[in-house]
């Protein structure tokens, strides 16, 4: 085989690789999906698989609508339910509501081997406790987390059994709404409890 044919083949192979789609390596967090009972396949160590980005984006489309993943969004990844398994939480300014912009906050976990996903829509410029103070088109609220002491959980939150990580949404104009994970759901079946100073 002549050198020109070999080089042509290498060039075609390199170009194919370079222009092909590139995907993030989620191989360590990819899952087959839930079984008929809604339970995600367990790892060899008996724990639930971490939430993959594919699972999070699937829930984003399901819970937030087909266009939700197209909004600029923030993602927190870590163990925010205190079970040793990676969770993913994402937030974005949702402009689709007829009542005006809302901050959408989506929690996706595989707590106890069962997928749990909950979404909250937090309004802007409302006198309600469950609201953000300011909507700014150029600067969305900042999504962050905060680790609290067990004394704080017991004395301030009144529940030392709740996970001590707060998910915070800061607009820097008023006290940040916070959400804490509770293994015991409230009367609505929600696991993420709202708190504000």
ROKOL-209268 format. One record per atom (N, C-alpha, C, O, CB): y, x, z. Coordinates in pm, whole numbers, padded with zeros to 5 digits, always signed. Glycine has a CB too. Layout:
# residues N
YXZ;...
# end
This chain:
# residues 197
-00117+00085+00000;+00000+00000+00000;+00123+00090+00000;+00129+00189+00073;+00000-00097+00122;+00221+00055-00082;+00335+00146-00088;+00434+00121+00025;+00432+00017+00091;+00405+00133-00222;+00519+00218+00045;+00614+00217+00156;+00714+00102+00145;+00754+00044+00246;+00690+00350+00161;+00752+00068+00021;+00849-00039+00002;+00794-00174+00050;+00866-00251+00111;+00890-00048-00147;+00666-00203+00022;+00605-00328+00067;+00593-00333+00219;+00615-00438+00279;+00466-00345+00003;+00560-00222+00281;+00548-00216+00427;+00685-00242+00491;+00696-00321+00585;+00493-00078+00473;+00789-00175+00439;+00923-00195+00493;+00970-00338+00472;+01036-00395+00560;+01021-00098+00428;+00938-00398+00356;+00977-00538+00330;+00912-00631+00431;+00976-00722+00483;+00937-00579+00188;+00786-00606+00459;+00715-00687+00557;+00775-00675+00696;+00788-00774+00767;+00569-00649+00561;+00810-00554+00736;+00872-00532+00866;+01009-00600+00876;+01042-00659+00979;+00887-00383+00893;+01086-00593+00768;+01218-00657+00768;+01204-00808+00784;+01276-00870+00862;+01295-00623+00638;+01109-00868+00708;+01087-01013+00718;+01043-01050+00859;+01091-01150+00913;+00981-01058+00615;+00955-00972+00918;+00908-01001+01054;+01022-00991+01155;+01034-01077+01242;+00796-00905+01092;+01105-00888+01143;+01218-00870+01236;+01319-00983+01222;+01367-01035+01323;+01288-00735+01211;+01351-01022+01098;+01448-01129+01076;+01394-01261+01131;+01469-01337+01192;+01481-01144+00926;+01265-01288+01111;+01204-01410+01162;+01215-01416+01314;+01248-01521+01369;+01058-01418+01119;+01187-01306+01380;+01197-01302+01526;+01341-01319+01571;+01368-01389+01669;+01140-01170+01579;+01434-01256+01501;+01575-01260+01541;+01639-01396+01523;+01724-01434+01603;+01652-01158+01463;+01600-01472+01419;+01666-01601+01397;+01586-01718+01454;+01633-01832+01451;+01687-01622+01248;+01468-01692+01507;+01389-01797+01568;+01451-01844+01697;+01535-01773+01755;+01247-01749+01592;+01413-01962+01745;+01471-02012+01870;+01432-01924+01988;+01323-01868+01993;+01426-02157+01895;+01523-01915+02082;+01499-01836+02202;+01498-01931+02320;+01589-02013+02336;+01607-01724+02220;+01398-01921+02403;+01385-02008+02519;+01380-01924+02645;+01329-01812+02646;+01259-02097+02508;+01436-01980+02753;+01426-01913+02882;+01280-01909+02924;+01204-02002+02897;+01514-01984+02991;+01241-01802+02989;+01103-01790+03033;+01084-01871+03160;+01116-01827+03271;+01065-01641+03057;+01032-01991+03142;+01003-02078+03256;+00853-02080+03283;+00804-02172+03348;+01055-02222+03230;+00780-01980+03234;+00635-01983+03242;+00586-01987+03386;+00479-02042+03415;+00576-01863+03172;+00664-01928+03478;+00621-01928+03617;+00645-02062+03685;+00587-02091+03789;+00693-01819+03693;+00731-02145+03625;+00761-02274+03686;+00720-02392+03598;+00747-02507+03633;+00908-02282+03717;+00655-02365+03485;+00615-02474+03396;+00498-02550+03458;+00409-02492+03520;+00576-02420+03256;+00501-02683+03440;+00396-02766+03497;+00340-02858+03391;+00407-02888+03291;+00449-02848+03616;+00220-02901+03412;+00156-02993+03319;+00214-03133+03331;+00211-03209+03235;+00006-02996+03342;+00267-03168+03446;+00319-03302+03471;+00240-03371+03579;+00137-03321+03624;+00318-03385+03343;+00288-03488+03620;+00221-03558+03729;+00091-03623+03683;+00075-03655+03565;+00313-03663+03789;-00001-03642+03778;-00122-03716+03746;-00092-03866+03755;+00024-03904+03771;-00239-03676+03842;-00195-03950+03746;-00172-04095+03744;-00113-04147+03874;-00058-04257+03878;-00303-04167+03716;-00123-04068+03983;-00066-04109+04111;+00074-04051+04134;+00131-04069+04241;-00157-04067+04224;+00128-03981+04034;+00260-03923+04047;+00262-03790+04121;+00368-03742+04158;+00350-04017+04117;+00144-03730+04142;+00136-03604+04216;+00132-03489+04117;+00051-03488+04024;+00012-03602+04308;+00219-03391+04138;+00220-03273+04052;+00106-03181+04088;+00065-03173+04204;+00355-03199+04061;+00055-03113+03988;-00056-03019+04008;-00016-02913+04109;+00094-02858+04103;-00097-02954+03874;-00105-02884+04202;-00077-02785+04305;-00113-02646+04257;-00203-02628+04176;-00152-02819+04434;-00042-02548+04310;-00074-02409+04281;-00199-02369+04356;-00252-02445+04437;+00044-02316+04318;-00246-02249+04328;-00367-02199+04393;-00349-02187+04544;-00446-02199+04618;-00405-02063+04335;-00225-02165+04590;-00203-02151+04733;-00188-02285+04803;-00158-02289+04923;-00082-02066+04758;-00207-02396+04732;-00201-02528+04792;-00063-02588+04801;-00047-02697+04855;-00259-02522+04927;+00038-02519+04750;+00174-02572+04753;+00210-02634+04619;+00149-02603+04516;+00274-02462+04791;+00310-02720+04621;+00357-02781+04497;+00424-02675+04411;+00480-02578+04462;+00454-02898+04525;+00418-02695+04279;+00489-02606+04187;+00639-02621+04208;+00686-02728+04245;+00451-02637+04041;+00715-02513+04184;+00860-02526+04188;+00909-02617+04075;+00841-02634+03974;+00927-02388+04178;+01026-02675+04093;+01085-02759+03989;+01127-02669+03873;+01202-02574+03891;+01207-02840+04044;+01077-02700+03754;+01112-02621+03635;+01243-02673+03575;+01285-02785+03606;+00999-02626+03529;+01305-02592+03491;+01427-02639+03425;+01395-02755+03330;+01476-02845+03313;+01495-02523+03348;+01276-02753+03268;+01236-02863+03179;+01224-02993+03258;+01266-03099+03211;+01102-02831+03108;+01168-02985+03378;+01155-03103+03463;+01293-03154+03503;+01318-03275+03503;+01070-03071+03588;+01383-03062+03539;+01518-03102+03579;+01592-03169+03463;+01655-03273+03482;+01597-02979+03629;+01585-03110+03343;+01655-03169+03229;+01593-03303+03189;+01663-03392+03142;+01654-03073+03110;+01463-03316+03207;+01399-03445+03182;+01453-03552+03276;+01482-03664+03233;+01247-03434+03197;+01467-03517+03402;+01522-03612+03500;+01671-03638+03473;+01721-03747+03498;+01503-03558+03642;+01739-03537+03423;+01881-03554+03390;+01896-03661+03281;+01983-03747+03290;+01944-03420+03342;+01811-03654+03179;+01815-03755+03072;+01773-03892+03127;+01835-03994+03095;+01722-03714+02955;+01668-03894+03208;+01614-04021+03260;+01711-04087+03358;+01739-04207+03346;+01478-03996+03329;+01762-04010+03453;+01848-04067+03557;+01993-04082+03511;+02060-04179+03546;+01844-03979+03682;+02042-03986+03431;+02184-03984+03396;+02216-04033+03256;+02333-04044+03220;+02236-03848+03410;+02115-04064+03178;+02139-04109+03041;+02113-03998+02940;+02113-03880+02975;+02281-04160+03026;+02092-04037+02816;+02051-03941+02713;+02155-03833+02685;+02120-03726+02636;+02020-04014+02585;+02282-03860+02717;+02386-03761+02690;+02417-03673+02811;+02499-03582+02800;+02513-03831+02645;+02354-03697+02923;+02388-03625+03047;+02375-03474+03031;+02460-03399+03079;+02300-03673+03161;+02269-03429+02966;+02247-03284+02956;+02350-03215+02867;+02360-03093+02867;+02107-03256+02903;+02428-03294+02791;+02530-03235+02705;+02661-03207+02779;+02747-03134+02730;+02557-03326+02587;+02675-03267+02898;+02795-03238+02978;+02784-03096+03033;+02674-03047+03059;+02811-03341+03094;+02898-03031+03051;+02896-02904+03124;+02852-02936+03265;+02905-03027+03329;+03038-02831+03122;+02755-02861+03314;+02701-02892+03445;+02674-02766+03525;+02662-02656+03469;+02574-02974+03433;+02664-02783+03655;+02634-02674+03748;+02494-02696+03802;+02451-02810+03821;+02740-02667+03864;+02423-02586+03827;+02286-02596+03878;+02272-02510+04002;+02314-02394+04005;+02183-02552+03769;+02212-02567+04105;+02171-02492+04223;+02018-02487+04222;+01953-02589+04202;+02226-02556+04356;+01962-02369+04243;+01817-02355+04250;+01783-02284+04380;+01838-02177+04409;+01761-02278+04126;+01694-02342+04456;+01653-02283+04583;+01576-02385+04663;+01558-02499+04620;+01775-02233+04663;+01530-02345+04779;+01458-02436+04867;+01559-02508+04955;+01602-02455+05057;+01352-02359+04954;+01596-02629+04915;+01694-02708+04990;+01629-02822+05067;+01698-02905+05126;+01799-02764+04896;+01495-02828+05066;+01423-02931+05141;+01339-02870+05253;+01267-02941+05323;+01333-03012+05047;+01349-02739+05271;+01281-02667+05380;+01129-02679+05373;+01063-02688+05476;+01330-02718+05514;+01073-02679+05251;+00928-02685+05238;+00871-02561+05169;+00751-02556+05142;+00888-02808+05161;+00956-02462+05140;+00909-02339+05077;+00892-02348+04927;+00836-02256+04867;+00780-02299+05137;+00939-02455+04863;+00924-02474+04719;+01062-02486+04656;+01150-02553+04710;+00838-02601+04689;+01081-02421+04540;+01209-02423+04470;+01245-02562+04422;+01167-02629+04354;+01206-02327+04353;+01366-02606+04459;+01423-02733+04412;+01534-02701+04313;+01583-02588+04309;+01476-02820+04532;+01574-02800+04235;+01689-02783+04146;+01782-02903+04166;+01740-03018+04167;+01644-02771+03996;+01909-02870+04181;+02012-02971+04199;+02119-02943+04096;+02162-02829+04079;+02069-02971+04346;+02163-03047+04028;+02266-03028+03925;+02376-03131+03942;+02353-03242+03988;+02205-03038+03785;+02497-03091+03904;+02611-03181+03915;+02700-03169+03793;+02714-03061+03736;+02691-03151+04042;+02760-03281+03753;+02848-03283+03637;+02946-03400+03650;+02920-03497+03720;+02767-03293+03505;+03058-03388+03579;+03153-03498+03574;+03106-03592+03463;+03103-03555+03346;+03301-03447+03548;+03070-03714+03503;+03021-03815+03409;+03140-03900+03364;+03207-03964+03445;+02909-03904+03475;+03165-03899+03234;+03279-03971+03178;+03239-04104+03115;+03323-04172+03055;+03349-03885+03076;+03111-04142+03127;+03061-04260+03055;+03085-04391+03130;+03070-04497+03070;+02914-04243+03029;+03120-04388+03257;+03135-04510+03335;+03260-04586+03295;+03365-04526+03277;+03139-04478+03484;+03251-04719+03280;+03371-04798+03249;+03472-04797+03364;+03589-04828+03343;+03332-04942+03217;+03428-04763+03485;+03518-04756+03600;+03590-04622+03609;+03665-04599+03704;+03442-04781+03729;+03570-04535+03512;+03637-04405+03513;+03542-04293+03549;+03424-04318+03574;+03752-04407+03610;+03591-04170+03552;+03505-04054+03579;+03444-04059+03719;+03506-04105+03815;+03585-03925+03564;+03321-04013+03726;+03248-03997+03853;+03183-03859+03852;+03156-03804+03746;+03140-04111+03872;+03159-03805+03969;+03082-03682+03978;+02937-03721+04000;+02904-03784+04101;+03134-03587+04093;+02850-03685+03907;+02707-03716+03918;+02637-03600+03985;+02660-03484+03950;+02644-03746+03777;+02553-03631+04081;+02479-03530+04156;+02332-03569+04153;+02293-03673+04206;+02532-03517+04303;+02249-03483+04090;+02107-03512+04072;+02024-03414+04154;+02038-03293+04140;+02067-03505+03923;+01936-03468+04239;+01846-03388+04322;+01705-03402+04264;+01656-03514+04250;+01851-03434+04473;+01639-03290+04232;+01501-03295+04183;+01417-03202+04268;+01446-03082+04278;+01492-03256+04030;+01313-03256+04331;+01223-03177+04415;+01078-03214+04385;+01050-03319+04327;+01255-03199+04566;+00988-03128+04425;+00844-03157+04422;+00792-03153+04566;+00688-03095+04594;+00766-03055+04330;+00866-03214+04654;+00835-03208+04797;+00699-03270+04826;+00672-03385+04789;+00944-03279+04880;+00613-03193+04891;+00479-03241+04924;+00391-03264+04803;+00291-03335+04812;+00489-03368+05001;+00426-03203+04690;+00346-03219+04569;+00380-03344+04489;+00318-03370+04387;+00201-03222+04604;+00479-03420+04535;+00519-03542+04465;+00661-03525+04415;+00750-03490+04492;+00507-03667+04557;+00683-03550+04288;+00818-03539+04234;+00907-03645+04298;+00873-03763+04305;+00817-03553+04080;+01022-03600+04344;+01125-03690+04395;+01254-03658+04321;+01292-03541+04312;+01144-03677+04551;+01320-03759+04268;+01451-03736+04206;+01542-03850+04246;+01505-03967+04241;+01439-03724+04050;+01662-03813+04285;+01762-03911+04325;+01895-03870+04263;+01924-03751+04252;+01773-03922+04482;+01974-03967+04223;+02107-03939+04167;+02211-04016+04247;+02188-04129+04289;+02113-03977+04017;+02325-03952+04266;+02439-04016+04332;+02559-04002+04239;+02579-03897+04177;+02469-03951+04474;+02638-04108+04228;+02762-04106+04151;+02877-04117+04251;+02892-04219+04318;+02767-04221+04044;+02957-04013+04259;+03065-04007+04357;+03197-04031+04284;+03232-03956+04193;+03065-03870+04433;+03271-04136+04324;+03397-04166+04254;+03508-04068+04292;+03500-03999+04394;+03441-04308+04285;+03610-04063+04209;+03730-03983+04235;+03843-04076+04280;+03843-04196+04251;+03771-03902+04108;+03938-04018+04352;+04062-04086+04387;+04038-04223+04448;+04094-04323+04404;+04150-04099+04266;+03956-04225+04548;+03924-04350+04617;+03952-04332+04766;+03945-04222+04819;+03776-04391+04592;+03985-04441+04830;+04009-04436+04975;+03878-04444+05053;+03879-04434+05176;+04102-04550+05017;+03767-04461+04984;+03637-04470+05050;+03594-04334+05106;+03634-04230+05055;+03532-04521+04952;+03514-04337+05209;+03461-04213+05267;+03371-04141+05165;+03371-04018+05158;+03381-04244+05396;+03295-04219+05087;+03203-04164+04988;+03277-04144+04856;+03252-04215+04759;+03080-04257+04968;+03370-04047+04854;+03450-04023+04733;+03509-03883+04737;+03515-03819+04841;+03561-04128+04719;+03552-03839+04619;+03629-03715+04607;+03776-03753+04592;+03807-03862+04545;+03580-03628+04486;+03865-03663+04630;+04008-03697+04632;+04075-03683+04496;+04164-03762+04464;+04079-03610+04730;+04035-03586+04416;+04113-03554+04297;+04024-03533+04175;+03923-03462+04182;+04198-03430+04322;+04062-03595+04063;+03996-03569+03936;+04088-03480+03854;+04202-03517+03827;+03962-03701+03860;+04040-03365+03814;+04115-03270+03733;+04032-03240+03609;+03922-03186+03619;+04149-03138+03813;+04083-03275+03492;+04008-03255+03367;+03974-03109+03341;+03876-03079+03274;+04087-03310+03250;+04055-03019+03394;+04035-02877+03363;+03954-02802+03467;+03910-02690+03442;+04168-02811+03349;+03933-02862+03584;+03861-02793+03693;+03774-02892+03769;+03823-02962+03857;+03962-02723+03790;+03646-02898+03737;+03557-02992+03807;+03534-02948+03951;+03555-02831+03984;+03423-03005+03734;+03490-03040+04037;+03453-03000+04172;+03343-02894+04168;+03266-02886+04073;+03406-03122+04254;+03339-02813+04272;+03243-02702+04278;+03124-02743+04363;+03138-02793+04474;+03310-02575+04336;+03006-02721+04307;+02880-02750+04374;+02834-02624+04444;+02828-02517+04383;+02772-02802+04274;+02800-02635+04574;+02754-02518+04650;+02659-02564+04760;+02637-02683+04780;+02874-02439+04709;+02604-02466+04832;+02516-02498+04945;+02563-02422+05067;+02632-02320+05057;+02368-02465+04913;+02523-02472+05184;+02562-02411+05311;+02445-02422+05408;+02388-02530+05425;+02690-02477+05370;+02410-02310+05470;+02304-02312+05571;+02367-02335+05708;+02463-02267+05746;+02222-02178+05569;+02314-02430+05781;+02366-02465+05914;+02266-02427+06022;+02146-02419+05996;+02398-02615+05921;+02315-02405+06142;+02228-02372+06255;+02153-02497+06299;+02194-02609+06269;+02309-02313+06373;+02044-02477+06370;+01966-02590+06422;+02046-02663+06530;+02029-02784+06549;+01830-02541+06479;+02133-02591+06602;+02220-02656+06701;+02315-02754+06631;+02338-02864+06679;+02301-02550+06781;+02369-02711+06516;+02456-02798+06437;+02380-02923+06395;+02432-03035+06406;+02511-02722+06313;+02259-02905+06347;+02180-03019+06301;+02154-03116+06415;+02159-03238+06396;+02047-02972+06241;+02127-03062+06531;+02097-03146+06647;+02222-03214+06702;+02222-03335+06727;+02031-03064+06757;+02330-03136+06719;+02449-03189+06785;+02541-03267+06692;+02591-03373+06729;+02526-03077+06847;+02564-03217+06571;+02657-03282+06478;+02587-03387+06393;+02636-03499+06378;+02723-03178+06388;+02472-03350+06337;+02400-03443+06249;+02316-03543+06328;+02284-03651+06280;+02311-03366+06152;+02279-03503+06451;+02199-03593+06534;+02053-03599+06495;+01981-03690+06537;+02256-03729+06530;+02007-03502+06414;+01867-03502+06370;+01823-03359+06343;+01849-03305+06236;+01849-03590+06243;+01757-03298+06440;+01712-03160+06426;+01595-03148+06329;+01558-03037+06292;+01672-03104+06562;+01535-03260+06287;+01422-03256+06194;+01468-03251+06048;+01387-03222+05959;+01333-03377+06215;+01596-03280+06022;+01645-03273+05885;+01653-03127+05842;+01669-03038+05925;+01784-03341+05872;+01643-03103+05710;+01658-02967+05658;+01802-02922+05682;+01896-03000+05663;+01622-02961+05505;+01820-02798+05723;+01951-02751+05765;+02039-02697+05651;+02142-02634+05677;+01934-02644+05867;+02001-02721+05526;+02084-02681+05413;+02165-02800+05363;+02110-02905+05332;+01997-02623+05298;+02297-02782+05356;+02385-02886+05304;+02417-02855+05158;+02445-02741+05122;+02516-02896+05388;+02413-02958+05074;+02463-02949+04937;+02604-03005+04940;+02625-03120+04978;+02370-03027+04834;+02702-02922+04901;+02843-02957+04914;+02908-02975+04777;+02872-02908+04680;+02918-02850+04993;+03005-03067+04771;+03085-03087+04651;+03230-03072+04693;+03283-03156+04766;+03057-03229+04584;+03296-02965+04648;+03432-02935+04690;+03532-02960+04578;+03519-02903+04469;+03442-02790+04738;+03633-03045+04604;+03747-03055+04512;+03868-02985+04571;+03975-02982+04509;+03779-03203+04482;+03854-02927+04691;+03956-02848+04759;+04081-02927+04795;+04186-02869+04822;+03994-02730+04673;+04070-03059+04795;+04181-03144+04835;+04150-03221+04963;+04242-03259+05036;+04215-03242+04725;+04024-03243+04992;+03986-03313+05114;+03850-03261+05159;+03789-03178+05090;+03982-03469+05091;+03802-03308+05273;+03674-03260+05326;+03563-03281+05223;+03558-03384+05156;+03639-03333+05458;+03475-03184+05212;+03369-03188+05111;+03258-03285+05151;+03207-03278+05263;+03310-03049+05090;+03222-03378+05061;+03101-03457+05084;+02981-03362+05089;+02974-03265+05015;+03083-03566+04972;+02886-03393+05177;+02767-03310+05193;+02643-03399+05191;+02648-03515+05229;+02773-03226+05324;+02533-03341+05147;+02406-03413+05146;+02300-03324+05209;+02291-03205+05180;+02365-03453+05001;+02220-03384+05297;+02110-03316+05365;+01980-03387+05331;+01976-03510+05320;+02133-03311+05519;+01872-03309+05316;+01741-03367+05287;+01671-03410+05415;+01664-03334+05512;+01653-03268+05210;+01620-03531+05415;+01539-03582+05526;+01403-03624+05471;+01396-03698+05373;+01610-03701+05599;+01298-03578+05536;+01164-03617+05491;+01141-03767+05508;+01065-03828+05433;+01057-03539+05567;+01207-03824+05607;+01197-03968+05630;+01308-04038+05552;+01426-04014+05579;+01205-04002+05782;+01274-04123+05456;+01378-04189+05376;+01454-04294+05456;+01406-04343+05558;+01316-04253+05252;+01574-04329+05407;+01651-04435+05472;+01599-04571+05424;+01497-04578+05356;+01803-04420+05443;+01671-04678+05459;+01626-04813+05424;+01624-04838+05273;+01556-04929+05227;+01716-04916+05489;+01697-04756+05196;+01696-04768+05050;+01590-04681+04984;+01574-04684+04862;+01833-04733+04993;+01517-04603+05064;+01416-04512+05010;+01472-04378+04968;+01402-04299+04904;+01349-04575+04893;+01598-04351+05003;+01663-04224+04966;+01635-04116+05070;+01636-04142+05191;+01814-04244+04950;+01610-03995+05021;+01585-03881+05110;+01708-03795+05133;+01714-03720+05231;+01474-03795+05052;+01808-03805+05046;+01928-03721+05058;+02036-03799+05130;+02089-03898+05078;+01978-03675+04920;+02069-03753+05251;+02161-03824+05339;+02303-03771+05324;+02326-03651+05326;+02115-03813+05484;+02397-03863+05309;+02538-03831+05294;+02600-03800+05431;+02569-03865+05530;+02612-03948+05225;+02688-03700+05433;+02762-03668+05555;+02899-03614+05517;+02914-03543+05418;+02684-03565+05643;+02998-03650+05598;+03133-03595+05581;+03197-03585+05717;+03181-03674+05800;+03218-03684+05485;+03270-03477+05742;+03337-03459+05871;+03437-03571+05897;+03502-03572+06001;+03408-03323+05877;
# end
